[in-house]
Amino acid sequence: MSYAREMLEATPSAFQFDADRLVACIEACFDCAQACTACADACLGEKMVADLARCIRLDADCADVCQTTGRVLSRQTDYDATVTTALLRACAAACRACADECASHAAMHEHCRICAEACRRCEHACDGLVAAAG
């Protein structure tokens, strides 16, 4: 269960984004961070782990960027559009790179297929929030 919507509705600050898009993006960021962390761990357990070094690296980078983005989006008091927009773009880029890499392993590793799906969802949520912000 996510508390993103409840927490946003409980804040005295006005949000700078459509609430539904903001909640969807926060949830996608945290889901993606978890999927990437789990995928990297699963890659480490594979027999051909050396062949997955780039995937593991991108998983770790994407997880960190998504976690940070979700946290920043959760803070709406004294919102800074420049910082948030740059972070959303960076998150979308990290998700795109990770999704592309994971997709290249998806036929062999189910965890990579799932991770690629989570990354695409987060990428689209971040891009959508940037586009909605104008």
C-alpha atoms as one frame of an Amber mdcrd trajectory, in Angstrom:
protein
   0.000   0.000   0.000   1.226   3.471  -0.830   0.619   6.495   1.349   1.602
   9.006  -1.348  -1.927  10.261  -2.003  -2.881  10.476   1.669   0.268  12.387
   2.513  -0.164  14.837  -0.370  -3.777  15.443   0.607  -2.708  16.047   4.212
  -0.085  18.668   3.380  -1.023  22.320   3.860   1.029  23.239   0.756  -0.500
  23.512  -2.682   1.018  21.113  -5.200   2.548  22.298  -8.379   1.297  19.284
 -10.355  -1.961  17.483 -11.002  -2.443  15.280  -7.920  -3.155  12.093  -9.889
  -0.046  12.505 -12.057   2.085  13.395  -9.049   0.931  10.372  -7.042   1.414
   8.063 -10.039   4.933   9.368 -10.543   5.909   9.047  -6.875   4.600   5.472
  -6.798   6.308   4.606 -10.103   9.615   5.971  -8.799   9.528   3.924  -5.608
   8.315   0.789  -7.437  11.092   1.168  -9.986  13.735   1.635  -7.291  12.615
  -1.606  -5.666  12.486  -3.515  -8.967  15.962  -2.301  -9.950  17.417  -3.242
  -6.565  15.879  -6.706  -6.788  16.989  -7.134 -10.403  20.594  -6.244  -9.565
  20.517  -8.753  -6.729  19.042 -11.435  -8.995  21.690 -10.694 -11.645  24.363
 -11.278  -9.012  22.936 -14.762  -8.499  23.102 -15.713 -12.178  25.822 -18.103
 -13.408  27.033 -15.681 -16.089  27.195 -12.703 -13.715  30.104 -11.122 -15.604
  27.863 -10.794 -18.664  25.409  -8.801 -16.549  27.858  -6.216 -15.180  26.338
  -3.343 -17.186  22.825  -4.404 -16.185  23.795  -4.496 -12.508  25.424  -1.069
 -12.745  22.426   0.503 -14.499  20.050  -1.181 -12.031  21.950   0.355  -9.115
  22.136   3.800 -10.725  18.464   3.752 -11.688  17.405   2.627  -8.207  19.291
   5.516  -6.613  17.924   8.116  -9.041  14.350   6.820  -8.714  14.518   6.736
  -4.923  15.789  10.316  -4.838  13.202  11.499  -7.362  10.360   9.933  -5.386
  11.591  11.613  -2.235  11.934  15.050  -3.866   8.484  14.751  -5.447   7.070
  13.940  -2.011   8.205  17.356  -0.765   5.971  20.094  -2.144   6.572  22.881
   0.392   8.538  25.707  -1.267   8.717  23.665  -4.456  11.589  24.501  -6.840
  10.587  23.867 -10.467  14.145  24.014 -11.808  15.445  21.303  -9.488  12.396
  19.091  -9.812  12.251  19.301 -13.608  15.961  18.490 -13.921  15.546  15.539
 -11.589  12.496  14.239 -13.473  14.442  14.402 -16.745  17.428  12.626 -15.174
  15.134   9.962 -13.752  13.497   9.378 -17.132  16.946   9.066 -18.735  18.170
   6.595 -16.089  14.984   4.553 -16.487  15.307   4.542 -20.274  18.927   3.308
 -20.129  18.120   0.646 -17.543  15.002  -0.512 -19.397  16.936  -0.834 -22.644
  19.656  -2.898 -20.969  17.241  -5.093 -19.016  15.139  -5.660 -22.131  18.198
  -7.074 -23.863  18.326  -9.814 -21.197  14.573 -10.291 -20.792  14.355 -13.455
 -22.903  16.806 -15.200 -20.570  16.001 -13.592 -17.219  12.463 -12.940 -15.993
  13.753 -10.485 -13.395  15.169  -8.347 -16.208  11.830  -8.403 -18.041  10.004
  -7.252 -14.919  12.595  -4.563 -14.226  12.406  -3.258 -17.805   8.630  -2.963
 -17.400   8.964  -1.038 -14.116  11.575   1.259 -15.675   9.369   2.040 -18.695
   6.449   2.848 -16.406   8.589   5.216 -14.362  10.139   6.787 -17.467   6.678
   7.550 -18.861   5.436   8.887 -15.510   8.413  11.263 -15.237   8.098  12.410
 -18.855   4.363  12.923 -18.342   4.880  15.037 -15.257   7.440  17.233 -17.041
   5.082  17.664 -20.010   2.151  18.508 -17.723   4.213  21.113 -15.921   4.632
  22.946 -19.173
